[in-house]
């Protein structure tokens, strides 16, 4: 019997990631530091964000995703991979 094939995703994701273009903010240093980013993709287990100064991000932070009407949802996240101005994060809460 053949082993189950890996997910049809090009990388090692555990869940489908839906494309989104939303404003988001990374909050760290106990709320003293923030970094505005763009949310590109999101899944139940993580997200891909893009921005200019991502090298300044610590290994874990709070990701606030804005809903467009003044509210936001917040998730604790940790960096899984980084490539240029793009970072993949895993939600840890």
Secondary structure, DSSP 8 states (H G I E B T S, - for coil): -------SSSS--SS--EEEEEEEEEEETTTTEEEEEEEEEE-SSEEEEE-S-GGG--SEEEEEEE-SSS-EEEEEEEEEEEETTEEEEEE--
